[in-house]
């Protein structure tokens, strides 16, 4: 094919410079350092080539680099995950092809790889803004391709044309998106490892980085009935009962669940009858199995398992928005009888640590033999003694809890929950820490509740005879005046969080909040209707659109969409108005020619206006002067540069003359 | 067999005409190789999106798919409305390239067209507008004769290279390929008896006649460099042929095919040589065909055409 040997135009090269950056930028957090380095070198080298400073790299160099990079990635693929390794490999291939390109074929390969890389960025960036940005990057990539086939044309025009092409194609894409059946995954695919979440399956008191201040969304909830009151919004995610003096972990049997043999997981019983709350949770990507629910919760969603401690887990790590139904009994205690091993676990105390704490527990036990009173006294401890809430507490020593309870007295939820749980255990009450989220911002207009990462929280549950596990939140006991920093996860998380941030004046203004609300709603609809568009929503939407979902109606719908789209494109490119695109001047000139043809005097195709006038004058000699006038007008309009006013006047004159002449020609017979 | 049937169908669908405007009747469209790769990418992305249950990736796959659909129309639009007019007959000598003139215009601007009679000699046109432009398409010739260039292939891959739109136009033209020049020293043949006494056998073609002032633009080959070196100014050598007597160029009888072609090539060269000389009249006798002695460009073309087409009817 002769086209393949075409040289690459400078226009295309400029587009490629832009395109390279645009495609790689959204992937920057996925690329390994080495990958980024090679991309940078390739880009700088390309710029050098572009300005004629350096030569193209020899092929052997590129090949060596490619092999070296590929094998390095293979070696580290275990560390960064298979998917990340693949993404890096693709990025490297893209960058190397980029400096190596010589022919049109190479550019086509780069453009195709570019589209694939744009799609890869969607793996964990799925917000509206990400989608819009990707659309722009797509347009840049398309413009690069267009420049290959369009040749020299102004930059802006090419970009505009690519954008128009994409916008023209969007309606059809949307229609296809709506009607195409949603398939379940066809085979197992590698997943990437990283995700930000406010929760961790290990809590360490000494390690404050565990506490995220991220404003990112954790999950959203839509309630079938009324949303629960604020004090009830304790979203349980994990139960941590294993404490070694440093770290809280889940019980060994939960840690060791084999996710490839999900049937081995023990399931909780469905809630007994009583007042229940039904709701739907859309969890954001966390790359973890844990899910969120209130109190005594069970779920009937297929991919969700109900653990015996009334927590929900997903059978597969949550890699994109995951939606599940939950049924909760809010005030029902979690009252399954404790097995001997569970009891042992929840009474375990690390040996030879925290003597002061243990002594305090014994003292309280003696003072308050009744468990409930003892617990109330422990809670009061945090209120009456000078405990401070801070996100940056002083470091603690070997005896963490002793240091916290008796010397530093400052910390965040994990400190309080740990101390409380240990006190309870030491006084003979089974207790554990629950990690999850506390709070939730209810959006009344759209009817959903948002829970953000900064609402991550830890509290305690204590086993009481006859009542089961009862929730205690010692952090809530701290006196308000002793809160040093953002009281993130308590009571009114939104206000306290925002007060902490800058621009508080703007943030407090009503229009800003209204705007923010609107964006939040938009994001909610985006999540539900675009990202979470599944079979069920598809049926819902199709039923709304078509009335009744039959293959015939779907076919008709598709055909009409395609027809409309194609008609719009045809019209916009000028295909639909072929005959009427002549200028006024041409139209009148042609009308005269047509009239004379009717009268038997045909204008040859190659005949210019002068010759044609002469021909007319030959056949209608009596109108010689008139035809001269007409011809002069035509020549002026066609070949002279005129001012706007002149143009108007002469066009008018020409139009009138043309009409006169047509009248004359059709009235008077032609002379020989 | 299949080709014949296809040609017959093509002749019915796009009949030959000197002026043609492309429309849906004459435009063909198929995905290009790149277009097929594009479709593979769409499928790949769709699978990728399905396996990761990622609606945005699926959406992107569908967007690329519908871009493909849109470009079908855009590609079609880039040929529809193109008017191609055959702008006359072209001549050349066998073995050289024939430059076939065409006039191109279109109501709406069209971009990046490729016109070719032979795939190895394409003409690239960056833009066709309402203003007619004359362009030539090259055609490599190999033997003399009246040449039907076949169908002109007009192709475009605009805007994204996903679709190949093309048309085959028969512009209903014939072009003349003269025999190749062959320098010959020996006289070709004697004058036939029935030519009468008006003819004269061709001997020396050029004879030195004297010097005259050099006219700017004249060939430097004719400058009298010796006189110029003697500082007598720039002079041209003038050659004349003994005027008046017309010469006849004739073809020997009973030649085999190879000899015939050789002879025709010699005659072709001599016609051109004679045409260069002012005041030289010549005639041409090719078998039964007689072209009366005359001079000038038109006469030269007539003779060369006769040489080109001699015994070519079967081709």
Boltz contact constraints between the chains, C-beta under 6 A:
constraints:
  - contact:
      token1: [A, 108]
      token2: [B, 34]
      max_distance: 6.0
  - contact:
      token1: [A, 112]
      token2: [B, 41]
      max_distance: 6.0
  - contact:
      token1: [A, 119]
      token2: [B, 45]
      max_distance: 6.0
  - contact:
      token1: [A, 119]
      token2: [B, 57]
      max_distance: 6.0
  - contact:
      token1: [A, 119]
      token2: [B, 60]
      max_distance: 6.0
  - contact:
      token1: [A, 122]
      token2: [B, 54]
      max_distance: 6.0
  - contact:
      token1: [A, 122]
      token2: [B, 56]
      max_distance: 6.0
  - contact:
      token1: [A, 122]
      token2: [B, 57]
      max_distance: 6.0
  - contact:
      token1: [A, 126]
      token2: [B, 56]
      max_distance: 6.0
  - contact:
      token1: [A, 145]
      token2: [B, 160]
      max_distance: 6.0
  - contact:
      token1: [A, 146]
      token2: [B, 159]
      max_distance: 6.0
  - contact:
      token1: [A, 149]
      token2: [B, 112]
      max_distance: 6.0
  - contact:
      token1: [A, 149]
      token2: [B, 157]
      max_distance: 6.0
  - contact:
      token1: [A, 149]
      token2: [B, 158]
      max_distance: 6.0
  - contact:
      token1: [A, 149]
      token2: [B, 159]
      max_distance: 6.0
  - contact:
      token1: [A, 149]
      token2: [B, 161]
      max_distance: 6.0
  - contact:
      token1: [A, 150]
      token2: [B, 111]
      max_distance: 6.0
  - contact:
      token1: [A, 151]
      token2: [B, 112]
      max_distance: 6.0
  - contact:
      token1: [A, 151]
      token2: [B, 126]
      max_distance: 6.0
  - contact:
      token1: [A, 168]
      token2: [B, 70]
      max_distance: 6.0
  - contact:
      token1: [A, 169]
      token2: [B, 66]
      max_distance: 6.0
  - contact:
      token1: [A, 169]
      token2: [B, 67]
      max_distance: 6.0
  - contact:
      token1: [A, 169]
      token2: [B, 70]
      max_distance: 6.0
  - contact:
      token1: [A, 172]
      token2: [B, 66]
      max_distance: 6.0
  - contact:
      token1: [A, 173]
      token2: [B, 62]
      max_distance: 6.0
  - contact:
      token1: [A, 173]
      token2: [B, 63]
      max_distance: 6.0
  - contact:
      token1: [A, 173]
      token2: [B, 66]
      max_distance: 6.0
  - contact:
      token1: [A, 176]
      token2: [B, 62]
      max_distance: 6.0
  - contact:
      token1: [A, 177]
      token2: [B, 59]
      max_distance: 6.0
  - contact:
      token1: [A, 177]
      token2: [B, 62]
      max_distance: 6.0
  - contact:
      token1: [A, 183]
      token2: [B, 50]
      max_distance: 6.0
  - contact:
      token1: [A, 185]
      token2: [B, 51]
      max_distance: 6.0
  - contact:
      token1: [A, 186]
      token2: [B, 51]
      max_distance: 6.0
  - contact:
      token1: [A, 189]
      token2: [B, 51]
      max_distance: 6.0
  - contact:
      token1: [A, 320]
      token2: [B, 54]
      max_distance: 6.0
  - contact:
      token1: [A, 530]
      token2: [B, 55]
      max_distance: 6.0
  - contact:
      token1: [A, 531]
      token2: [B, 55]
      max_distance: 6.0
  - contact:
      token1: [A, 533]
      token2: [B, 55]
      max_distance: 6.0
  - contact:
      token1: [A, 566]
      token2: [B, 73]
      max_distance: 6.0
  - contact:
      token1: [A, 569]
      token2: [B, 70]
      max_distance: 6.0
  - contact:
      token1: [A, 569]
      token2: [B, 73]
      max_distance: 6.0
  - contact:
      token1: [A, 573]
      token2: [B, 77]
      max_distance: 6.0
  - contact:
      token1: [A, 574]
      token2: [B, 108]
      max_distance: 6.0
  - contact:
      token1: [A, 575]
      token2: [B, 77]
      max_distance: 6.0
  - contact:
      token1: [A, 581]
      token2: [B, 107]
      max_distance: 6.0
